[in-house]
Amino acid sequence: MVNRLRIATVPVAIMALAWSTQTMALYQDDVHISSDRDIISADVNARVHDEIRTFLDSGYPIQSVYLHGVALGFTIDDIVYLSVSVRPDEAERYLDVALDMLPTLPAWACRDQSETADARYAPVQSADELGPVVSLSTITSKFFDENIRLSPMPEWTRNHAHLRVPTNELADLVGDGYWYRNDRDDRPVNEAVFVSLYRYEQQVVVDGNLGQVRDAIERGDAATPVVVIYNNEMQRPVSDFGEGPRLADVVGAYLGQEISLTSVPDWRDPYSDYQHTASIEEFEEFTTIPTREEIDDARWDKIVTELRADGFQRKPVIVSMYFDSSRVWVDQPDRLTAARELGMETVPVVYLHHSIDRLPCGVAPGRDCEERIRRAAELASQRSATARSN
């Protein structure tokens, strides 16, 4: 059973071609436009935000600023948000110009509705503002009630954390819910405990995989460092798929409803986290598993040697899904052939979810795009007014 606790949190920003995960984002002042998508995306950093500010302060026409941003690959709603955040007194004019320019812009400059404007341009808060020890319920209520998130994401592999919370709160929330597993005895165990928050049904899942909470209790620690993972409305812990998650159910949920799983902390060596195990037969629904005769001898010897030594602990089987075309790819299916010959019945699986959150080419900007731009301008104005009052 998944434990649930009510609370709240925050963020916003833009893009430069780089791999982005739900735990990665760039920040500028109180602005953070971020995408929770595990896709190639562009995140606006301090340089881009300052560039827009410089253009506007130098008297460049807002039309030129918009076209410059679109030429760099940004969507028009993100450019409007940042422009209004720089000049909130010009919000109405900036909005009118953007709407007037829509027919002249390429279709890909308009983001689709897969991520709401309120989620994309959510407010952020620094953990430093909350003090040295904070109730976990304060963090969760900020997220669930106000969509406020802590930023930036700490470097947890270096034992950095968002903040410290009472250990007894964590102990009360450790339950059956999980979003990853690990079987390695030599996996690095970092100090911070992961706490994953889900807007869906306001779930709170505390990581019980690595025993940090148990160890903190045994040591008598009053407070424990935590890293908070924020999930969007369509993300779920894999435990929501039942006691024995099936490959077809996870794939079907994403391709059918765009419901995705929370990413594992790190599937690469030496962490080797995975989401669940699946039988080799389950993969045959989505890929052709080669026969032994179809695999080069040198390649075969390499795979068998690696699997005999470490199994799949150095690298799980990776399943990539592309929502827009309902495609599924299984990385290195020849490893499944070797695993079957070695008598392995199940293998660990990691899912990568991909979607291009833009309108397809040839689709003219319409009401959806207009409403998104209006909401971006409105949120930027509201945030600027709040910042001034504080």
C-alpha positions in Angstrom: 0.0 0.0 0.0 1.3 3.4 -0.9 1.5 6.0 1.9 -0.1 9.4 1.2 0.4 12.7 2.9 -1.0 16.1 1.9 1.5 19.1 1.2 2.9 21.6 -1.5 5.7 23.1 -3.9 7.3 24.8 -7.2 9.3 25.7 -10.8 9.7 27.3 -14.6 12.3 27.9 -17.8 13.4 27.0 -21.6 15.8 24.9 -23.8 19.3 24.2 -25.5 19.7 20.8 -27.0 20.6 18.5 -24.1 19.4 15.4 -22.6 16.8 16.3 -19.9 15.4 14.1 -17.2 12.8 14.8 -14.6 15.6 15.6 -12.1 17.4 18.1 -14.4 16.6 21.8 -14.9 18.2 25.1 -15.1 17.4 28.1 -13.0 17.4 31.9 -13.2 16.3 34.0 -10.2 12.7 33.0 -9.4 12.1 31.8 -13.0 12.4 28.1 -13.8 10.7 26.8 -16.9 11.3 23.1 -16.8 10.1 19.9 -18.6 9.7 16.7 -16.6 10.0 14.8 -19.9 12.8 12.3 -20.5 13.4 13.7 -24.0 15.8 15.9 -25.8 14.7 19.4 -24.8 15.9 22.9 -24.4 16.1 24.6 -21.0 16.5 28.3 -20.7 19.5 29.2 -18.5 20.7 32.4 -17.0 22.4 33.4 -20.3 19.2 33.2 -22.3 17.1 34.9 -19.7 19.7 37.7 -19.4 19.9 37.9 -23.2 16.1 38.6 -23.4 16.4 41.2 -20.7 19.3 42.9 -22.6 17.4 43.0 -25.8 14.3 44.5 -24.2 16.4 47.1 -22.2 18.2 48.0 -25.4 15.0 48.8 -27.2 14.8 45.9 -29.6 11.2 45.4 -30.9 9.4 42.6 -29.1 8.7 41.0 -32.5 12.5 40.6 -33.0 12.9 39.2 -29.6 10.2 36.6 -30.3 11.7 35.7 -33.7 15.1 35.4 -32.2 13.8 33.0 -29.5 11.9 30.9 -32.0 14.9 30.7 -34.3 16.9 29.3 -31.4 14.2 26.5 -31.1 12.2 27.9 -28.2 8.4 27.8 -28.2 6.5 31.1 -28.3 4.8 30.6 -25.0 8.2 30.2 -23.2 9.5 33.4 -24.9 6.3 35.3 -23.9 6.6 34.1 -20.3 10.2 35.2 -20.0 9.6 38.5 -21.8 6.7 39.4 -19.5 8.7 38.3 -16.4 11.3 40.9 -17.5 8.8 43.6 -18.3 5.5 42.9 -16.5 4.2 46.4 -17.2 4.2 45.5 -20.9 2.3 42.2 -20.4 -0.8 43.2 -22.4 1.2 44.6 -25.3 3.6 41.6 -25.4 0.6 39.2 -25.4 -1.1 41.1 -28.3 2.0 41.0 -30.4 2.5 37.3 -29.8 -1.1 36.5 -30.8 -0.7 38.8 -33.9 2.4 36.9 -34.9 1.0 33.4 -34.6 0.0 33.0 -38.3 3.6 33.8 -39.3 5.3 31.3 -37.0 6.1 27.7 -37.8 3.8 25.2 -36.3 6.5 23.7 -34.1 6.8 27.0 -32.3 3.5 26.1 -30.5 3.7 23.6 -27.7 1.0 21.0 -27.4 -1.2 20.5 -24.3 0.6 17.5 -22.9 2.1 19.7 -20.1 0.0 22.4 -18.7 1.2 26.0 -18.5 0.6 26.0 -14.7 2.9 23.0 -14.3 5.5 24.3 -16.7 5.7 27.7 -15.2 5.3 26.7 -11.5 7.0 28.7 -8.8 10.2 27.5 -7.1 11.6 27.9 -3.7 15.2 27.5 -2.3 15.5 25.0 0.5 17.7 27.6 2.3 14.6 29.7 2.9 13.0 26.9 4.9 15.6 26.6 7.7 17.9 23.7 8.8 15.1 21.2 9.7 11.7 21.3 8.2 8.6 19.0 8.5 8.1 16.8 5.5 4.5 17.8 5.5 5.5 21.4 4.8 7.4 20.3 1.6 4.5 18.1 0.4 1.8 20.7 1.0 3.7 23.3 -0.9 3.7 20.9 -3.9 0.2 19.5 -3.7 -1.5 22.7 -2.8 0.6 25.4 -4.5 2.7 23.5 -7.0 5.8 25.0 -5.4 9.0 22.9 -5.8 12.4 23.1 -4.2 15.3 24.1 -6.5 17.8 23.4 -7.6 18.2 19.6 -7.8 21.1 18.7 -5.5 23.9 16.5 -6.6 22.8 13.5 -4.6 25.7 11.3 -5.9 28.0 13.7 -3.9 25.8 13.4 -0.8 24.1 16.7 -1.3 20.5 17.0 -0.3 17.6 19.5 -0.5 17.3 19.7 3.3 16.9 17.6 6.5 13.5 16.4 7.9 12.6 14.6 11.1 13.5 10.9 10.8 10.3 9.8 12.5 8.3 11.4 9.7 10.2 9.3 7.1 9.8 6.1 9.2 6.1 6.5 9.3 5.9 6.8 5.5 8.1 3.9 4.4 5.7 1.4 2.9 5.1 -0.9 0.0 5.3 1.8 -2.7 8.5 2.0 -4.8 9.6 3.4 -8.1 12.9 1.4 -8.5 14.6 -1.7 -7.3 18.2 -2.8 -6.9 19.9 -6.1 -6.3 23.6 -5.1 -6.1 25.4 -5.6 -2.8 28.0 -3.1 -3.9 25.7 -0.3 -5.0 26.8 3.1 -3.6 24.5 4.1 -0.7 24.4 7.9 -0.5 23.3 9.7 2.7 20.1 11.3 1.4 16.8 9.5 1.3 14.7 9.9 -1.9 11.2 11.1 -1.3 9.0 10.9 -4.5 5.9 13.1 -4.6 3.0 12.4 -7.0 0.3 14.9 -7.9 -1.8 12.0 -8.9 -3.8 11.0 -5.7 -1.2 13.1 -3.7 1.0 10.1 -3.1 4.2 10.3 -1.0 6.6 7.4 -1.6 9.7 7.2 0.6 12.6 5.2 -0.7 13.0 2.1 1.4 15.3 0.2 -1.0 18.7 1.2 0.5 18.0 1.1 4.2 19.0 4.7 5.0 15.8 5.3 7.1 16.3 2.1 9.1 20.0 3.0 9.7 19.0 6.5 10.7 16.6 5.1 13.3 19.2 2.7 14.7 21.7 5.5 15.0 19.1 7.7 16.8 19.3 10.5 14.2 16.7 13.1 14.9 16.8 14.4 11.3 17.7 12.8 8.0 18.8 14.5 4.7 16.3 14.1 1.8 16.2 14.6 -1.9 12.7 15.5 -3.1 11.6 14.1 -6.5 8.7 15.9 -8.1 6.5 14.1 -10.5 3.9 15.5 -13.0 0.3 14.5 -13.2 0.9 11.6 -15.6 3.8 10.0 -13.7 3.4 7.0 -11.4 5.6 4.8 -9.2 5.9 1.3 -10.8 4.3 -0.2 -7.7 1.0 1.3 -8.9 1.1 -1.5 -11.6 0.6 -4.2 -9.0 2.7 -6.8 -7.2 4.2 -8.2 -10.4 4.3 -5.4 -13.0 4.1 -6.6 -16.6 6.0 -5.2 -19.6 2.8 -5.0 -21.7 0.9 -3.1 -19.0 3.6 -0.4 -18.6 4.1 0.0 -22.3 0.3 0.1 -22.9 -0.2 2.8 -20.2 2.3 5.1 -21.9 1.4 4.6 -25.5 -2.3 4.6 -24.7 -2.6 7.3 -22.0 0.9 8.8 -21.8 1.2 7.5 -18.2 4.9 7.2 -17.5 7.0 5.8 -14.7 9.2 7.8 -12.4 12.8 7.5 -13.6 15.2 5.3 -11.6 17.9 7.2 -9.7 20.6 5.9 -12.1 20.6 2.8 -14.3 24.2 3.0 -15.1 27.1 1.2 -13.4 27.8 1.3 -10.4 24.2 2.0 -9.5 22.3 -0.3 -11.9 18.8 0.7 -10.6 15.9 -0.8 -12.5 12.1 -0.5 -12.4 11.0 -4.1 -12.3 11.8 -7.5 -13.7 10.2 -9.1 -16.7 10.3 -12.6 -18.3 12.2 -12.9 -21.5 9.0 -14.1 -23.2 7.3 -10.7 -22.5 9.8 -8.9 -24.8 8.8 -11.0 -27.8 5.6 -8.9 -28.1 7.6 -5.8 -28.8 10.8 -6.9 -30.5 12.3 -9.8 -32.4 14.8 -11.7 -30.3 17.5 -13.0 -32.6 18.5 -16.6 -32.7 22.0 -17.8 -31.7 22.9 -18.3 -35.3 22.1 -14.6 -36.1 24.7 -13.4 -33.6 28.3 -13.0 -34.5 30.6 -15.4 -32.5 32.8 -12.6 -31.1 29.7 -10.7 -30.0 28.2 -13.8 -28.5 31.3 -14.7 -26.5 31.4 -11.1 -25.1 27.8 -11.2 -24.0 28.0 -14.6 -22.5 31.1 -13.7 -20.6 29.6 -10.5 -19.2 26.3 -12.2 -18.2 28.1 -15.1 -16.5 30.2 -12.7 -14.5 27.6 -10.1 -13.6 24.3 -11.0 -15.0 22.4 -7.8 -15.8 23.7 -5.9 -12.8 26.0 -3.7 -14.8 23.2 -2.7 -17.2 19.5 -3.6 -17.2 17.5 -4.1 -20.4 16.4 -0.7 -21.6 13.0 -0.2 -23.3 12.6 3.0 -25.2 9.0 4.2 -26.0 8.0 7.0 -28.4 4.5 8.2 -27.6 4.0 10.1 -30.9 4.4 7.1 -33.1 3.5 4.3 -30.6 6.9 2.7 -31.2 8.9 0.5 -28.8 12.6 -0.4 -29.1 14.5 -2.9 -26.9 18.2 -2.1 -26.6 20.5 -5.0 -27.4 18.0 -7.8 -27.7 20.9 -10.2 -28.3 21.5 -10.1 -24.6 18.0 -11.6 -24.1 19.0 -14.5 -26.4 22.1 -15.2 -24.4 20.2 -14.9 -21.1 17.7 -17.5 -22.3 20.5 -19.9 -23.2 22.1 -19.4 -19.8 18.8 -20.4 -18.1 17.8 -16.9 -16.9 14.0 -16.6 -16.7 13.6 -12.9 -15.8 15.7 -9.7 -16.4 15.7 -6.2 -14.9 14.0 -3.5 -17.0 14.4 0.3 -17.3 11.9 2.4 -19.4 12.8 5.6 -21.2 9.7 7.6 -22.2 9.9 10.0 -25.2 7.5 12.5 -26.7 7.8 15.6 -28.8 5.7 18.2 -27.0 5.1 20.3 -30.1 2.2 20.6 -32.6 3.1 18.5 -35.8 4.3 20.2 -38.9 1.6 21.6 -41.0 -0.8 22.3 -38.2 -1.7 25.9 -38.0 -1.6 27.6 -34.6 -5.0 27.8 -33.2 -7.0 28.3 -30.0 -5.0 25.8 -28.0 -1.8 27.7 -28.7 -3.5 31.1 -28.1 -4.8 29.9 -24.7 -1.4 28.6 -23.7 0.3 32.0 -24.6 -2.4 33.9 -22.7 -1.8 31.7 -19.6 2.0 32.1 -19.9 1.6 35.9 -19.9 -0.9 35.8 -17.0 1.4 33.6 -14.8 4.4 35.7 -15.5 2.5 38.8 -14.5 1.2 37.2 -11.3 4.7 36.0 -10.3 6.2 39.4 -11.0 3.6 41.1 -8.9 4.1 38.6 -6.0 7.9 39.1 -6.2 7.5 42.9 -6.0 5.1 42.7 -3.0 7.6 40.5 -1.1 
